[in-house]
Amino acid sequence: MAVTVEAMAEVPRSAAAWSRRTQLAFAGLCIAWGIPYLLIKVAVDELSPVVLVIARTGIAALLLLPVAAVRGALRPVLPAWRWLLAFTLTEIAVPWLLLSDAERKLPSSLTGLLIAAVPLGGAAVARLTGSTDRTSPVQLLGLFIGLAGVAALLGLDVGGAQIGAVLECGAVVVCYSIGPAILARKLGHLPPMGVITTSLGLTAVCYLPFAASRLPAHEPSSSVVLAVVVLAVVCTAGAFLLLFHLVAVVGPVRATVVTYVNPAVALAAGVVLLGEPLTLGAVLGFALVLIGSALAARGRRPAPTELGEPAATARGTRAAAHG
């Protein structure tokens, strides 16, 4: 049943909504979408990006498939197969492959910080597609601050040999900015569980023919196997279930706050667990990107297609596939 924006706004104001269970779900989602950069970094030491993407999406799709089937969420998405394919390409298939390849050269913490520029891209896409009102001075200031943060990251932490990987991250940001727009405008009336499960399965199937020649010559180490399993089970299948719970309980606006926490988790995980350096560029760039993203997203009105409950949930997946 569709709900109005006003009704959705009522949910986050309720203190009861933020029960201990919900707080734990929010913390779990922050971690689940903050550590994929570290896990990808571990996995690509022994696995090709294609094999990693197939393993992650295939396992996650198999885990979510029974849930989606029981909820009757699969059949309704089939008539929208063209937009579903476009969403799959921009939100999962292309960015996850590029991200995995980029992490062969970039530190996981830096990758996570560069991807933090997605809200800036999202604000730009919303403006270009006419889904927002006139850009306010505060939003423009946020865009400039965020871009300054990205410049700080690139200028202080990136060497010439890493430019190709940085460009891949840039393409990921563009994809992650377009994907949610497709989800909200063209697929927002469909069950989110069906959309996500089908997209994961499509990605695994499409990349399968390219994996045969890229299989590892030796059995992967236990650390790589563990990284892939956690990436698929916790950071993909489990994370989506947590997201849908949060959107249902506290609304899509507060659920997307996780977007701003993920980069901090990625930075901390890379520094603490992988021994990556904590540089001036990382600290300064992260702060500026975070502030800029928050300002750029202020005051945005939902588009008419986002007034229903499914579309609201779609907005809650704005950070869905990141990492």
C-alpha positions, 0 to 999 in steps of 0.5 A, spaced: 500 500 500 502 506 498 504 511 503 505 519 502 511 522 503 508 526 510 507 519 512 514 516 511 516 522 515 512 520 521 516 514 522 523 517 523 521 522 528 518 516 533 523 514 538 520 507 538 522 506 531 530 506 533 529 500 538 535 496 540 534 491 534 534 497 529 540 500 532 544 494 531 541 493 524 543 500 522 550 498 525 551 492 522 549 495 515 554 500 516 559 495 517 557 490 512 557 496 506 564 499 509 568 492 509 567 490 502 573 494 500 578 491 504 575 484 502 575 485 495 583 487 496 584 481 499 580 477 494 583 480 488 590 478 490 589 471 488 582 471 484 581 475 477 575 481 478 571 477 473 571 470 478 570 475 484 564 478 481 561 471 479 562 468 486 559 474 490 553 475 486 552 468 485 552 466 492 548 472 494 543 471 489 542 463 491 541 466 498 536 471 496 532 467 491 528 463 496 526 469 500 524 473 494 520 467 491 516 466 498 514 473 497 512 473 490 517 478 488 520 475 482 514 474 477 512 482 477 519 484 475 520 480 469 515 485 464 520 491 466 526 487 463 529 492 459 530 497 465 532 491 470 538 490 465 540 497 465 539 497 472 543 491 473 549 494 468 549 500 472 549 498 479 552 491 479 555 488 473 559 494 471 561 497 477 563 491 481 568 489 476 571 496 475 572 496 483 575 489 483 580 491 478 581 498 481 583 495 487 589 491 484 592 498 484 589 502 489 589 501 497 582 499 499 581 505 504 583 510 498 578 506 494 572 507 499 574 514 500 573 515 492 567 512 492 564 516 497 563 521 492 557 518 489 552 522 493 555 528 489 554 524 482 547 523 485 545 530 486 548 532 479 544 526 475 538 529 479 539 536 477 541 534 470 534 529 469 530 535 472 528 531 478 530 536 483 528 544 484 533 549 482 539 548 485 540 552 492 546 556 494 547 551 499 547 545 494 552 548 490 557 549 496 556 542 497 558 540 490 564 545 490 566 542 497 566 535 495 569 536 489 575 539 493 575 533 497 576 529 491 581 533 489 585 533 495 585 525 495 587 525 488 593 530 489 595 528 495 594 520 495 595 518 488 601 516 483 602 516 476 601 509 476 594 509 479 591 513 474 588 508 470 585 505 477 582 512 479 579 513 472 575 506 474 573 508 480 570 515 477 566 510 472 564 506 478 561 513 481 558 515 475 554 508 475 552 508 482 549 515 480 545 513 475 543 506 477 539 509 483 535 514 478 533 508 474 531 504 480 527 510 483 524 512 476 523 506 472 523 500 477 520 503 483 513 500 483 516 493 483 518 489 489 525 491 491 527 484 493 525 481 486 529 487 483 536 486 487 535 478 487 534 478 479 540 483 478 545 479 482 543 473 478 543 476 471 550 479 473 553 472 475 550 468 469 552 474 464 559 473 466 560 466 467 562 465 460 568 469 461 570 466 467 573 459 465 579 462 462 580 466 468 580 461 474 586 461 479 591 456 477 591 453 484 586 453 490 585 459 493 588 460 500 583 460 506 583 468 507 581 469 500 575 464 501 573 467 507 573 474 504 569 471 498 564 468 503 563 474 507 563 479 501 557 474 498 553 472 505 554 478 509 556 484 505 551 483 499 545 478 501 545 480 509 546 487 507 540 487 503 536 484 508 538 489 513 537 495 508 529 493 507 528 492 514 531 499 516 527 502 510 521 499 513 522 501 520 525 508 520 524 510 513 528 511 507 531 518 509 534 515 515 536 509 512 541 512 507 545 515 512 549 509 512 552 512 505 556 517 510 558 512 515 561 507 510 567 511 507 569 511 515 569 504 516 573 503 509 578 507 512 579 504 519 578 497 516 584 498 511 588 502 516 587 497 522 587 490 518 591 491 512 596 496 515 594 502 509 597 508 511 593 514 514 595 520 510 593 527 510 590 526 503 585 521 506 583 525 512 582 532 509 579 529 503 574 524 507 572 530 511 571 535 505 567 529 501 563 528 507 561 535 508 560 536 501 555 530 500 551 532 506 550 539 503 549 537 496 543 532 498 540 537 502 533 540 501 532 535 495 524 533 494 522 526 492 520 526 485 512 524 484 514 517 482 518 516 489 511 517 493 509 510 493 512 505 498 516 501 493 519 507 490 521 509 497 524 503 498 528 504 492 531 510 494 533 507 500 538 502 496 541 509 494 548 506 497 545 499 495 551 496 491 557 500 493 563 496 494 
